[in-house]
Each structure stands twice: as C-alpha cells, then as structure tokens.
C-alpha cells in the first residue's frame, strides 16, 4: 500500500507497540473506546481501513468522531486471507 506510517491493530495491546501512524488498519471491530484510544495515541491519523463487515456495524458515534477529525475511511471488500497465487499475481511476489 505504500503508506509511510501504517499500523495494523488486531487487539488493544497493538496500540502500545507503535510510535507514529497516519494510516491504521483494524482487524477487529472499531468501538468508540478503541477509536478514542487510537486518536489519543496517533493524533496525526488521516486514514483508517476496516472490513466491509465491520463498516456495516460501525456506530453513528464512531462516524461522527471520524468525521470531526477529518479521517478518511477505506473499506476492504476482500474476503479472508488472499491465496499465495493471488499475492503472486497481484504483487509479483516470488514464492
């Protein structure tokens, strides 16, 4: 993806592991509590990505917080982990 400061959050402990982030991908549902912790830790956050499933369940409060902070939401429509063949085809990764 080429993002300079990209972080992947799978659980609350992941927040403590990184110093800077402008782009955060969530592997879990985004709650108001988690979002507020992320914004406190990463004040320069500009983009987040979440799955389509999580996006459909995003609360109105989270939308408002993201909008207020001018954070762009990217929705991932892929289903599950990509196969090695897809990775090789899409990113030219050597197996």
VEXTORKOL-879939 format. One record per residue: residue number from 1; x, y, z of N, C-alpha, C in turn. Coordinates in steps of 0.05 Angstrom, whole numbers, plus 32768, in hexadecimal, padded with zeros to 4 digits. Example, Ala and Ser with C-alpha at 12.3 -4.5 7.8 and 13.67 -1.06 7.14 Angstrom:
VEXTORKOL-879939
k: 1; nX: 8108; nY: 7F8E; nZ: 809C; caX: 80F6; caY: 7FA6; caZ: 809C; cX: 8108; cY: 7FBE; cZ: 809C .
k: 2; nX: 8101; nY: 7FD3; nZ: 808E; caX: 8111; caY: 7FEB; caZ: 808F; cX: 8102; cY: 8001; cZ: 809D .
***
This chain:
VEXTORKOL-879939
k: 1; nX: 8010; nY: 7FE8; nZ: 8000; caX: 8000; caY: 8000; caZ: 8000; cX: 8011; cY: 8019; cZ: 8000 .
k: 2; nX: 8029; nY: 8018; nZ: 8009; caX: 803B; caY: 802F; caZ: 8007; cX: 8036; cY: 8045; cZ: 801B .
k: 3; nX: 8028; nY: 8040; nZ: 8030; caX: 8024; caY: 8055; caZ: 8044; cX: 803C; cY: 8057; cZ: 8056 .
k: 4; nX: 8044; nY: 8070; nZ: 805B; caX: 805D; caY: 8075; caZ: 806A; cX: 805B; cY: 806A; cZ: 8087 .
k: 5; nX: 8046; nY: 8070; nZ: 8094; caX: 8042; caY: 8068; caZ: 80B0; cX: 8029; cY: 8058; cZ: 80B2 .
k: 6; nX: 802A; nY: 803E; nZ: 80AB; caX: 8013; caY: 802C; caZ: 80AB; cX: 8014; cY: 8019; cZ: 80C3 .
k: 7; nX: 7FFE; nY: 8016; nZ: 80D1; caX: 7FFC; caY: 8005; caZ: 80E8; cX: 7FE4; cY: 7FF2; cZ: 80E5 .
k: 8; nX: 7FE8; nY: 7FD9; nZ: 80ED; caX: 7FD1; caY: 7FC6; caZ: 80ED; cX: 7FCA; cY: 7FC0; cZ: 810A .
k: 9; nX: 7FB1; nY: 7FC4; nZ: 8111; caX: 7FA7; caY: 7FC0; caZ: 812C; cX: 7F96; cY: 7FA7; cZ: 812D .
k: 10; nX: 7F9E; nY: 7F93; nZ: 813C; caX: 7F8F; caY: 7F7A; caZ: 8140; cX: 7F83; cY: 7F79; cZ: 815C .
k: 11; nX: 7F90; nY: 7F86; nZ: 816F; caX: 7F87; caY: 7F86; caZ: 818B; cX: 7F91; cY: 7FA0; cZ: 8198 .
k: 12; nX: 7F87; nY: 7FA5; nZ: 81B0; caX: 7F8E; caY: 7FBE; caZ: 81BE; cX: 7FAC; cY: 7FC0; cZ: 81C3 .
k: 13; nX: 7FB9; nY: 7FAA; nZ: 81C8; caX: 7FD6; caY: 7FAA; caZ: 81CD; cX: 7FE6; cY: 7FB5; cZ: 81B6 .
k: 14; nX: 7FDC; nY: 7FB2; nZ: 819E; caX: 7FEA; caY: 7FBC; caZ: 8186; cX: 7FED; cY: 7FDA; cZ: 8186 .
k: 15; nX: 7FDC; nY: 7FE8; nZ: 8194; caX: 7FDE; caY: 8005; caZ: 8194; cX: 7FF8; cY: 800E; cZ: 81A1 .
k: 16; nX: 8002; nY: 8000; nZ: 81B4; caX: 801A; caY: 8008; caZ: 81C3; cX: 8034; cY: 8002; cZ: 81B3 .
k: 17; nX: 8032; nY: 7FF2; nZ: 819F; caX: 804A; caY: 7FE9; caZ: 8190; cX: 8056; cY: 7FFE; cZ: 817D .
k: 18; nX: 8046; nY: 8011; nZ: 8175; caX: 804E; caY: 8024; caZ: 8160; cX: 8050; cY: 8040; cZ: 816A .
k: 19; nX: 8061; nY: 8050; nZ: 815E; caX: 8065; caY: 806C; caZ: 8167; cX: 8055; cY: 807F; cZ: 8155 .
k: 20; nX: 8055; nY: 807B; nZ: 813B; caX: 8048; caY: 808D; caZ: 8128; cX: 8036; cY: 807D; cZ: 8116 .
k: 21; nX: 8020; nY: 808A; nZ: 810D; caX: 8010; caY: 807E; caZ: 80F9; cX: 7FFE; cY: 8093; cZ: 80EC .
k: 22; nX: 7FFC; nY: 8092; nZ: 80D2; caX: 7FEA; caY: 80A3; caZ: 80C3; cX: 7FD4; cY: 8092; cZ: 80B6 .
k: 23; nX: 7FD9; nY: 8077; nZ: 80B6; caX: 7FC6; caY: 8065; caZ: 80AA; cX: 7FC4; cY: 804C; cZ: 80BC .
k: 24; nX: 7FAC; nY: 8045; nZ: 80C4; caX: 7FA8; caY: 802E; caZ: 80D6; cX: 7F94; cY: 801B; cZ: 80C9 .
k: 25; nX: 7F9B; nY: 8001; nZ: 80C8; caX: 7F88; caY: 7FED; caZ: 80BF; cX: 7F7F; cY: 7FDD; cZ: 80D8 .
k: 26; nX: 7F65; nY: 7FDA; nZ: 80DA; caX: 7F5A; caY: 7FCB; caZ: 80F1; cX: 7F52; cY: 7FAF; cZ: 80E9 .
k: 27; nX: 7F5C; nY: 7F9C; nZ: 80F7; caX: 7F55; caY: 7F80; caZ: 80F2; cX: 7F3E; cY: 7F77; cZ: 8105 .
k: 28; nX: 7F34; nY: 7F8A; nZ: 8114; caX: 7F1D; caY: 7F84; caZ: 8125; cX: 7F09; cY: 7F9B; cZ: 8122 .
k: 29; nX: 7EF2; nY: 7F98; nZ: 812F; caX: 7EDE; caY: 7FAD; caZ: 812E; cX: 7EE9; cY: 7FC6; cZ: 813B .
k: 30; nX: 7EE0; nY: 7FDC; nZ: 8131; caX: 7EE9; caY: 7FF6; caZ: 813B; cX: 7ED4; cY: 8001; cZ: 814F .
k: 31; nX: 7EDB; nY: 8001; nZ: 8168; caX: 7EC9; caY: 800B; caZ: 817D; cX: 7ED0; cY: 8028; cZ: 8183 .
k: 32; nX: 7EBE; nY: 8036; nZ: 8190; caX: 7EC4; caY: 8052; caZ: 8197; cX: 7EDC; cY: 8053; cZ: 81AA .
k: 33; nX: 7EDD; nY: 8041; nZ: 81BD; caX: 7EF4; caY: 8040; caZ: 81D0; cX: 7F0E; cY: 803D; cZ: 81C1 .
k: 34; nX: 7F10; nY: 8029; nZ: 81AF; caX: 7F28; caY: 8024; caZ: 81A0; cX: 7F2F; cY: 803C; cZ: 818E .
k: 35; nX: 7F1B; nY: 8048; nZ: 8181; caX: 7F20; caY: 805F; caZ: 8170; cX: 7F2C; cY: 8076; cZ: 8180 .
k: 36; nX: 7F21; nY: 807C; nZ: 8197; caX: 7F2B; caY: 8092; caZ: 81A7; cX: 7F48; cY: 808D; cZ: 81B1 .
k: 37; nX: 7F4E; nY: 8074; nZ: 81B7; caX: 7F69; caY: 806D; caZ: 81BF; cX: 7F7D; cY: 8070; cZ: 81A8 .
k: 38; nX: 7F74; nY: 8068; nZ: 8190; caX: 7F84; caY: 806B; caZ: 8178; cX: 7F89; cY: 8089; cZ: 8172 .
k: 39; nX: 7F75; nY: 8099; nZ: 8174; caX: 7F78; caY: 80B6; caZ: 816F; cX: 7F8A; cY: 80C3; cZ: 8183 .
k: 40; nX: 7F89; nY: 80BA; nZ: 819B; caX: 7F9B; caY: 80C5; caZ: 81B0; cX: 7FB8; cY: 80BD; cZ: 81AA .
k: 41; nX: 7FBC; nY: 80A5; nZ: 81A2; caX: 7FD7; caY: 809B; caZ: 819D; cX: 7FE2; cY: 80A5; cZ: 8182 .
k: 42; nX: 7FD1; nY: 80A8; nZ: 816E; caX: 7FD9; caY: 80B0; caZ: 8153; cX: 7FCA; cY: 80C9; cZ: 814A .
k: 43; nX: 7FD2; nY: 80E1; nZ: 8154; caX: 7FC4; caY: 80F9; caZ: 814E; cX: 7FC5; cY: 8101; cZ: 8130 .
k: 44; nX: 7FD9; nY: 80F6; nZ: 8122; caX: 7FDC; caY: 80FD; caZ: 8105; cX: 7FCE; cY: 80E9; cZ: 80F3 .
k: 45; nX: 7FBC; nY: 80D9; nZ: 80FE; caX: 7FAE; caY: 80C4; caZ: 80EE; cX: 7F9D; cY: 80D2; cZ: 80D9 .
k: 46; nX: 7FA0; nY: 80C8; nZ: 80C0; caX: 7F91; caY: 80D3; caZ: 80A9; cX: 7F7F; cY: 80BF; cZ: 809C .
k: 47; nX: 7F85; nY: 80A5; nZ: 809E; caX: 7F75; caY: 8090; caZ: 8091; cX: 7F73; cY: 8078; cZ: 80A3 .
k: 48; nX: 7F5C; nY: 806A; nZ: 80A1; caX: 7F5A; caY: 8050; caZ: 80AD; cX: 7F4E; cY: 803D; cZ: 8098 .
k: 49; nX: 7F53; nY: 8024; nZ: 809B; caX: 7F46; caY: 8010; caZ: 808A; cX: 7F3A; cY: 7FFB; cZ: 809C .
k: 50; nX: 7F23; nY: 7FF1; nZ: 8094; caX: 7F14; caY: 7FDC; caZ: 80A2; cX: 7F07; cY: 7FCB; cZ: 808D .
k: 51; nX: 7EFF; nY: 7FB3; nZ: 8095; caX: 7EF1; caY: 7FA1; caZ: 8083; cX: 7ED5; cY: 7FAC; cZ: 807D .
k: 52; nX: 7EC9; nY: 7FA3; nZ: 8067; caX: 7EAE; caY: 7FAA; caZ: 8060; cX: 7E9B; cY: 7FA2; cZ: 8077 .
k: 53; nX: 7E9F; nY: 7F8B; nZ: 8082; caX: 7E8E; caY: 7F81; caZ: 8098; cX: 7E8F; cY: 7F94; cZ: 80B0 .
k: 54; nX: 7EA8; nY: 7F9C; nZ: 80B8; caX: 7EAB; caY: 7FAE; caZ: 80CE; cX: 7E9F; cY: 7FCA; cZ: 80C8 .
k: 55; nX: 7EA2; nY: 7FD3; nZ: 80AF; caX: 7E98; caY: 7FED; caZ: 80A6; cX: 7E79; cY: 7FEE; cZ: 80AA .
k: 56; nX: 7E6C; nY: 7FD8; nZ: 80A3; caX: 7E4F; caY: 7FD8; caZ: 80A5; cX: 7E46; cY: 7FDA; cZ: 80C2 .
k: 57; nX: 7E57; nY: 7FD2; nZ: 80D5; caX: 7E50; caY: 7FD2; caZ: 80F1; cX: 7E5C; cY: 7FEA; cZ: 8101 .
k: 58; nX: 7E69; nY: 7FFC; nZ: 80F2; caX: 7E75; caY: 8013; caZ: 80FE; cX: 7E5F; cY: 8026; cZ: 810A .
k: 59; nX: 7E63; nY: 802D; nZ: 8123; caX: 7E4E; caY: 803E; caZ: 8130; cX: 7E4E; cY: 805A; cZ: 8126 .
k: 60; nX: 7E37; nY: 8067; nZ: 812A; caX: 7E34; caY: 8083; caZ: 8122; cX: 7E48; cY: 8095; cZ: 8130 .
k: 61; nX: 7E4D; nY: 808E; nZ: 814A; caX: 7E61; caY: 809E; caZ: 8159; cX: 7E7D; cY: 809C; cZ: 814D .
k: 62; nX: 7E84; nY: 8084; nZ: 8144; caX: 7E9F; caY: 8081; caZ: 8137; cX: 7EA0; cY: 8091; cZ: 811D .
k: 63; nX: 7E8B; nY: 8090; nZ: 810D; caX: 7E8A; caY: 80A0; caZ: 80F4; cX: 7E8D; cY: 80BE; cZ: 80FB .
k: 64; nX: 7E80; nY: 80C7; nZ: 810F; caX: 7E81; caY: 80E3; caZ: 8117; cX: 7E9E; cY: 80EB; cZ: 8120 .
k: 65; nX: 7EAA; nY: 80DA; nZ: 8130; caX: 7EC5; caY: 80DF; caZ: 8139; cX: 7ED9; cY: 80E0; cZ: 8121 .
k: 66; nX: 7ED6; nY: 80CD; nZ: 810F; caX: 7EE7; caY: 80CC; caZ: 80F8; cX: 7EE3; cY: 80E4; cZ: 80E6 .
k: 67; nX: 7ECB; nY: 80EC; nZ: 80E2; caX: 7EC4; caY: 8103; caZ: 80D2; cX: 7ECF; cY: 811D; cZ: 80DF .
k: 68; nX: 7ECB; nY: 8120; nZ: 80F9; caX: 7ED5; caY: 8137; caZ: 8107; cX: 7EF3; cY: 813A; cZ: 8105 .
k: 69; nX: 7F01; nY: 8124; nZ: 8105; caX: 7F1F; caY: 8124; caZ: 8103; cX: 7F29; cY: 8122; cZ: 80E7 .
k: 70; nX: 7F17; nY: 8123; nZ: 80D3; caX: 7F1D; caY: 8122; caZ: 80B7; cX: 7F2E; cY: 810A; cZ: 80AF .
k: 71; nX: 7F25; nY: 80F3; nZ: 80B9; caX: 7F33; caY: 80D9; caZ: 80B4; cX: 7F23; cY: 80CA; cZ: 809E .
k: 72; nX: 7F31; nY: 80C3; nZ: 8089; caX: 7F25; caY: 80B4; caZ: 8073; cX: 7F23; cY: 8097; cZ: 807A .
k: 73; nX: 7F0C; nY: 808B; nZ: 8072; caX: 7F07; caY: 806E; caZ: 8077; cX: 7F0A; cY: 805F; cZ: 805D .
k: 74; nX: 7F1C; nY: 804C; nZ: 805D; caX: 7F1F; caY: 803A; caZ: 8046; cX: 7F12; cY: 801F; cZ: 804D .
k: 75; nX: 7F02; nY: 8015; nZ: 803C; caX: 7EF4; caY: 7FFB; caZ: 8041; cX: 7F00; cY: 7FE6; cZ: 8030 .
k: 76; nX: 7F08; nY: 7FD0; nZ: 803E; caX: 7F14; caY: 7FB9; caZ: 8030; cX: 7EFE; cY: 7FA5; cZ: 802A .
k: 77; nX: 7EFC; nY: 7F9E; nZ: 8010; caX: 7EE7; caY: 7F8B; caZ: 8008; cX: 7EF1; cY: 7F6F; cZ: 8003 .
k: 78; nX: 7F0B; nY: 7F6A; nZ: 8009; caX: 7F16; caY: 7F4F; caZ: 8005; cX: 7F0B; cY: 7F3D; cZ: 801A .
k: 79; nX: 7F07; nY: 7F24; nZ: 8013; caX: 7EFD; caY: 7F10; caZ: 8026; cX: 7F13; cY: 7EFD; cZ: 802E .
k: 80; nX: 7F1B; nY: 7EFE; nZ: 8047; caX: 7F2F; caY: 7EEC; caZ: 8051; cX: 7F4B; cY: 7EF3; cZ: 8047 .
k: 81; nX: 7F5E; nY: 7EE1; nZ: 804E; caX: 7F7A; caY: 7EE4; caZ: 8047; cX: 7F7D; cY: 7EDE; cZ: 8029 .
k: 82; nX: 7F8C; nY: 7EEE; nZ: 801A; caX: 7F90; caY: 7EE8; caZ: 7FFE; cX: 7FA2; cY: 7ED0; cZ: 7FFB .
k: 83; nX: 7F9E; nY: 7EC1; nZ: 7FE6; caX: 7FAF; caY: 7EA9; caZ: 7FE1; cX: 7FCA; cY: 7EB2; cZ: 7FD7 .
k: 84; nX: 7FDE; nY: 7EA1; nZ: 7FD9; caX: 7FF9; caY: 7EA7; caZ: 7FD0; cX: 7FF9; cY: 7EAD; cZ: 7FB2 .
k: 85; nX: 7FE7; nY: 7EA0; nZ: 7FA3; caX: 7FE6; caY: 7EA5; caZ: 7F86; cX: 7FDC; cY: 7EC1; cZ: 7F80 .
k: 86; nX: 7FC8; nY: 7ECA; nZ: 7F90; caX: 7FBE; caY: 7EE5; caZ: 7F8D; cX: 7FD3; cY: 7EF9; cZ: 7F94 .
k: 87; nX: 7FE2; nY: 7EF5; nZ: 7FA9; caX: 7FF7; caY: 7F07; caZ: 7FB1; cX: 800C; cY: 7F09; cZ: 7F9C .
k: 88; nX: 8014; nY: 7EF2; nZ: 7F90; caX: 8028; caY: 7EF2; caZ: 7F7C; cX: 801E; cY: 7F01; cZ: 7F63 .
k: 89; nX: 8005; nY: 7EFC; nZ: 7F5C; caX: 7FFA; caY: 7F09; caZ: 7F44; cX: 7FF7; cY: 7F28; cZ: 7F48 .
k: 90; nX: 7FED; nY: 7F30; nZ: 7F60; caX: 7FE8; caY: 7F4C; caZ: 7F65; cX: 8001; cY: 7F5C; cZ: 7F6D .
k: 91; nX: 8014; nY: 7F4F; nZ: 7F7A; caX: 802B; caY: 7F5E; caZ: 7F84; cX: 8046; cY: 7F54; cZ: 7F7A .
k: 92; nX: 8045; nY: 7F41; nZ: 7F68; caX: 805D; caY: 7F35; caZ: 7F5D; cX: 8071; cY: 7F2C; cZ: 7F72 .
k: 93; nX: 8066; nY: 7F1E; nZ: 7F86; caX: 8077; caY: 7F14; caZ: 7F9C; cX: 8082; cY: 7EF8; cZ: 7F93 .
k: 94; nX: 809C; nY: 7EF4; nZ: 7F98; caX: 80A7; caY: 7EDA; caZ: 7F91; cX: 80A0; cY: 7EC6; cZ: 7FA7 .
k: 95; nX: 8098; nY: 7EAE; nZ: 7F9E; caX: 8092; caY: 7E99; caZ: 7FB1; cX: 80AA; cY: 7E89; cZ: 7FB8 .
***
